[in-house]
Amino acid sequence: MEKLHILTPVKDSIETALRTIKSVMESDIQVEFTYTVYNDFSSDETTEILEKESERLGFTLFNLKSVTMHPSPNYLLILQIAQHGANFENAHMLIVESDVIVQKNTIQQLYDSITTLDKAGMIAAVTTDMNGKANFPYLYAQKYKQGILNTHKRLSFCCTLLTKSFLSSFNFDTLNPEKNWFEDYISTKSIELGFKNYLLTSLPVVHFDNGSRQLKILKFLQSLKH
């Protein structure tokens, strides 16, 4: 049976992060899965809350300070650890960032789409505001009808599945350790290796407009330089 490794990086913003975590844990998922929250040097208060919620809700908490002294952000290390785990279990990998709310059927539909899409490398759910209107980083999706978009544009990691075929074809250990953000490079690499990237404009997830937005914009601008 195939497996799915789900991960969420967290750096404080605990109220929003808990909404994300709860939405994942309350999802209707038929495939065997693991869910790991990577705590990237959050405050002691946030860490304590995450530890309590991990016991209560049943997700795995990975405190990065147990394996590195490198200051946040540690997105590269998270990707590398997650990829090693997914490849070891021959699993697909789904990233759900900590300012995203998935619907009950989001994760299962992303998983189900793997077998219906041709040579899928990355599959992303479109991000929207609370009113269902596509927002950053997928503002361009507003001009398309709802459906499946085979795209050469960069896919964000807001809510994105990376297939096991792609994960086994490209080693994240080769990513540049001097960089912090990798969506643009990994999206391009997927296509270079002969895979196709898809944005599901009919599968929305809520992307909150909060303090993390500026970080995401900075991440996007930096990715253009890589």
N, C-alpha and C positions, 0 to 999 in steps of 0.2 A: 504494500500500500504506500502511495506517495505521502510525503509529509510537507508541512509548511512551517517555516521559521518566521515568526513575526517579531519585529523589534521597534522600540521607541526610545530615541535618545532624549534625556531630560536634563535641563539645566535650570533649576528653580522654576518660577512661574507655576507654582504647585497647583493652584486651583484649575488652571487650564489643562495642565498635564493630567490631573486626576480625571477630568472629563474625557480626555482622550483614552486613558487607560480603561475606564469603566465602559466606554463605548466598544472597545475591543473585546473586553471580557464578557460583555452582554451580547455579543454577536452570535448569530446562528451559523455555526461552522461545522460542516460534516466531515471535513478532512482532518486527519490527525495533525495537531499543531503544538508548537511551543510558543510562549510569549515572554520575551525578555525586555525589561526596561533597563537601559544603560544610564546610570546616574553619573553625569559628567561634572564631578566636583561641585555639586549643589551645596547650599548651606547646611549646617548641622540640623537645623529645624526641618528643612525639606527632606533631608536624608532620613530623619526619624519618622516623618510621616510616610515616606515611601516604604520603609521597612514594615511599618504597621499595616499599611494597605496591601503589601505583598503577602503577608500572612492571611489577611482577611479575604482578599480577592483571589489569590492563588497564582499570580504571575511571578516570574523569576526576576529578582532584582540583582543587577550586576553593578557594584560600586567600582568605578574605574580607578579610584585611588588605591585599590588593592593590587593593581598590576602596573601602575605608572605614576610618575611624579610630574609628567608633562601637564602644563596648565590647560584648562579648557580654552578653545574647543578641541575635542579629541574625536572628531567625526571619522578620521582615517582609521584610527585604532578600532572604533566601533564597527566600521565596515569590514575590517580585516578579521576581527574575532567572529563576527556574525557569518561571514563567508566561510571561514574554516568549519564552523559548526554545521552550516547548511550542506557544504560539500561532503563532510564526513557522513551525514545521514542521507545524502542524495536527495536533498530537500530544496524546494523553492524558497525564496526569501522575500518577505514583504516588509517594507519600511512604512511606518505610520508615525509622522512627526507629531510633536507634543502640543500642537495648536490646531489639530484636525479632529473632527468628530466623524466617525464612520457610522453608516446606518447598519441595521441588523444584518442586511443581506450583502453589504459591500464586499467583505472579505471572501465570502463563498463565491460571489459572482466574478471577482477577479481571478480566483483560482479556476473556476469553471471555464473561463475564457481562454485559458492556456491551450486547451485541446482544439478550440474552434478557430484560433487565429494562426495564420501561416507564419512559421519560423519566428515566433515571438521571443524577443530578448527582454524587453521591458514593457510593462503594461501599467498605465497610470489611471487613476480615477480623477475626474476633473474636480477642481476646487471651486466652491461657490460661497457666497455670503448666506446669511440666514434666510434671505428671500429667494434663494435658488439661482442667483445670477452669477455667472462665472467671474471669479476675481483673480487677483495676483496669486500665483504666477501664470495663470492660464487665461488672461484677459483675451487673448487672440481667439479663444474657443467661442466667444460670443457670436462670431460671424459664421459659425458652422451649425448645421442642423445636428440635432442629437443623434448620436450613433457611435460609430467606431472610426477614429481618425488615425490612419497610418501616417506618422509624422517623422520628419527629419529635424524638427525643432527639439530643443533641449527639453527633457522631461525632468520636472522637479521630483524630489524624494518625498513630497508631502504625503502621498499615499500611493506607493509604487511597488509593483511586484517585479522581481528579477528572477527569471526562470532558471531552473537548475542547469539547463543546457548552456545558457550564457555564463552562469557562475563557474561552470567547469571549464569554460573556454578562455576566461580572462582572470588572471590572478591579481587581486587587489594589493598584494604585497609589492607589486611593481609600481603602484601609484606614488607620485612625488611627495615625499614626507615634508617638503617645505610648503606645501599647499594645505589649505583647510577645507575646501569645498570641491566636490567632484562630480556634481550632476552633469555638467556640460561635457566633461571629458568622458565619463562612463556612458552617457547617451550616445556620443559619437563613436565610441569604441564598439558598442553593441552593433551599430550599423556597419562599421568597418569589418567586423567579423562575420557579416552575412546574415545577421538577425534583423528583425523589424521591430520598431517601437510603436506602441499604440497608446492613444489617449481615448479613454471611454467617456465621451461627452454626455452619454446617457446614464452615467453612474456617478452622481455627485456626492462629494463629501464636504462638510462645512469646514471652512478655513477661517479661523477667527482673526479679526482685525485688532491685534493687540500689540504689546511692546515688542513681540518677536518679529513683527512685520519689518522693522528697520533692519534687524539682523538678516532677514531673508533678502531684502533688497541689496544689502551690502554683499551678501553671499552671491547673489546673481551678478552684480557688477564685477566682483572679483573673478567669477568664473569666466567672464568674457575675456579676461587677460590671460587665461591659462591655455 
